[in-house]
Amino acid sequence: MKKGLLILLALGLSGMAGVFAGSKQETSGQQVVKIGVMGEELRPAWNTAAAALAKEGITVELVTFSDYAVPNRALADGDIDLNSFQHDAFLQNEIKNQKYDLTAIGNTVIFFLGVYSHKIKSLDELKDGDTVVIMNDATNGGRALKVLESAGIFTLDPSKGNTPTVRDIVSNPKNIHVVEVDASQTWRTLDDPQVAAAVVNSTFVVDGGGVPARDAIYIKPIDKEGDKPYINIAVARTKDKDNPVYKKVIAAFQSAEVARVITDEPPLKGTALPAW
């Protein structure tokens, strides 16, 4: 995909304005770092880091994407400098399948992954043959299945590790029908009369007006060891992994003040934890 088209697809009006503003800042001597994000929930944390970086002559521009398939391509193509939207399991799958030369350069947060419903208040209320929606990409879908397993809905083949598929369900007492859709559509499926519940990434819960800590009917407790593949990361092109400016960006994010924003302020409060 050509760079110009990619930018047009990825940016909203506010993001586009940021790109033009960045060009002016570059000519005035400011170092501009464009960071791709998904949704809005990480903006307060990154804005806090950006305020500290501005004092060092570094301007952070957040470029918002709405499709998980795009930010790594944008980074690989040079349309952005870093991205901050994915966990390590997702990155490794992208590197394997898309041959991207990308490297994680720092941990950011770990998001809770919850189950939501407009029809039931507890997973205990699921009936025989009910439909539950999960994401259709390998890593998020695999994590969603493990969330449902942790809630006792079914049992997965343990040999499949962090990326089980629906085919790896080995015991399903309630004959739950698992439907896979694009991650961005999971929240919307809750309005479908045929859907009893859905596993939804926090990004799309927040974008849909929800609050994970308030609205989830089940959230898997975070296991610091077992959930390591799901820690969100900031990613650079491998050739830029030691870029001193990017190291300053990571240091600014991994600060006590950013940690406070993550744990104490919406929309991240009750949604994620600092992971460094």
N, C-alpha and C positions, 0 to 999 in steps of 0.2 A: 504494500500500500504506500502510495507516495506521501511524503511528509505533509504537504499542504492539505491534502484531503483528510489525512489522519487528524490534523489539528481541527479542521472544520467539524469532523464527526465528534471529536472528544470534548470540545469546549462549549460552554454556554456563553451568554453575552458577558457575564462578569469575568469569566476566564479569558475571553478574547481581549477584553479591555486590559487585563493584566499583562498579556503578551505585549501589547503595544507600549504599555507603560514601562515594561522591562527594557525595551529597546532604548528608550530615553535614558533610563537609569544606567544602562551600560555605557552610553556615550558620556555620561557625567562622572564616570569613574567607579560607580558601584558595581560590585560583583553580584550578578543575578543568578540564582539557583532555582530552576523550575522543578517542582516536585509534583508528581502525579498521585492523586488520591481518588478513592471511591467514596461517593456520598459526602456527607457533611460532618459526621461525628468526630473525626480527627482534627477538624479545623481549629477548635479552641486550643488544643495542645500544640499544634504546629504554629498557630499565631503567637502563642506565648514564647515559643522558641525563636520565632522570627523577630520578636521585639528585642530579644537579647542579641541576636545576630546583627540587627541593624546598627547597633553601636560599634560593631566591628567592620562596618562597610559591606555587609553581605545582605542582599535583599532576597527574601524568599517569596516566590510566586507559587501558589497552589493551583494546579490544573485539575479540574474535576472530570472524572470519567464516569460513565454509567454502565459499562460493559466490562466484565472481568477479562475478556479476551484482548482488550486494547492496551492497557498501560505498559505491559512488558514489550509489546511491539513498538510503542511510542518511544520507550527508553532505548531499545535496541537500535531504532532508526535515528536517534539523536534529537527527537522532537522535545524531549524533556531531559533533565539531568539526573534525577533520581525518581524512584517511586516509593510509595508507602501505603500499600493496600493489601498485601498478601502475607500469608504465613509461609514458613519454609517448605512445608509439604507441597503447597501449590507451586512455589518457585521451582522446586526440583522436578516436578511433573512437567512444567512448562519448558525447562531446559532440556529435558529428555525428549519431549515431543516436538518442540519448535526449534531446537538447536540454538537457543539464545546464549550469548556469551555474557551472562549477568552474574553478579555476586552480591550476596548479602553483606552489608557493611555495619549493621547495628540493629539491635532489638528495639522494638517500640512498645507494643502492648500485647496482651492476650485478651481476646474477646470471649465473653461467655457465649455459648451457643444454646439457644432455647427453642422450645416447642410452643406454638401458639395456636389458638382456636377461637372461633366465633360461636362455637356450638357446644363445647364442653368446658368444664372448669378443672378437670383433672384427667390425666391419661388413664386412670382407673375406669373412666366412663366409656372408653373405647369399646365398641361392640364388635361382634364377630363379622369379619368382612369389611370393616370400615377402611376408608382411604386416607392415607397420610402422605403428604407431599414432601419431597426432599429436592436438593439441588442436583442437576444432571452432570456437573463436572466431577471428575474422579476424586479429587482430594476433598472438596467440600461435601460431596455426596457421601464419601466414605466416613468423614467425621460425623455427618448427620446420622448415619446408620449406627455409629458407635454411641451417639447420644441416646438414640432410641433403645439400644441394647442396655445401656446403663440404667434406663428407666424400667427395664424388665419387659419390654414389648416383645422382643424376640431375642434369639441367640445367633451370633455370627461365628463363622469358621475362624478360630483364633490364628490360623496360619496366614491369614491375609493381611495381618498387620494394620497399618494406618489407612489403607485404601481398599476396604472391602466393597463389594458391589451387592446389588440386590440378590444376585445369584448365590451369594455366600451366606444367605440366611439359612441356618440349619434347623432351627426350631421356631415355629410361628404359631403359638397356641390359639390366637384369636384370628388367624388367617388374614392379618392386616395386609391390605393391598397398598404397595408402595409405588407412587407415581413420581417420576423424575421430570423436572422442568428447569428452565433457565433460572439461575439464582435470583435474578432481578424480578422474576414473576412470582416467587414463592409467597410473598406477603399478599399479593392480589388474589391468590387462589383461595384465601380464607373466606371470600365471599361466594365461592362456588358451593351450591347446596350439596354437592357430592363429596366435598372435602371435609373430613372430620377435624384434621389438624395439619400443621405444616411446620417443618424445621426451617427457620429463617435466619439468615445472617443479620447481625445487629445493624449493619449499614442500611439494609432495606426496611428494618423495623423503624429506625429513626426517620428515614426518608418518608415513610408512610404515616408518620405522626405518632408512632408508638414509643413506649419506654420499656426496654427489656425487663428491668427489675420489677416493673409494675404489671406488665401485660403477659409475660410468659406464664404458661401453665406448668412448665418444667424447665429448669436450667441445670445442666450437668455441672456438678462441682468441679472446679479446676484442680487437676492433679499436676503439680509442678514438674514431675518427672515424665509421666505418661503423656502430657500435653505439650511437650517441647516442640514437636513438629508443627504445632498450631500457634506458636508465638509469632506475632506479626513482626515484620522486618522492614528496614529501609534498604533499597537495592540500587546498585550502580552498575554501569557497564564494567566488566572485569578490568579493562585497561585503566579505569578511573578509580579503582578501589582504594588506592592510597592517596588520592587527591587531598591535599591539606585543607582545602576549603570545605570539602564534603565531611572531613573528619570534624571540623568545627561545627558543622550542621548537626551531626550526630551528638556531639558533646552538649550542644545547646538543648537538644531534645531530651537527652538523658540527664535532666537536672531536677533538683528538688522541687522547683516551682512547677515544672511540667508534670511531675508525679502528683503534686497536689491537685492540679487541674483535672487530671485523669480520675483521681479517686474521689474528689469532693464536688466537682461541678458538672452540671448537665452539659451535653448529652452523654458524656462518658461515665458519669457516676452511676454505679450499678450495672454498667455495661461491659467494662473492661478493667484490667489492672495493669500497672506498670510492669514491664517484663525485662528490666535490665539489672 
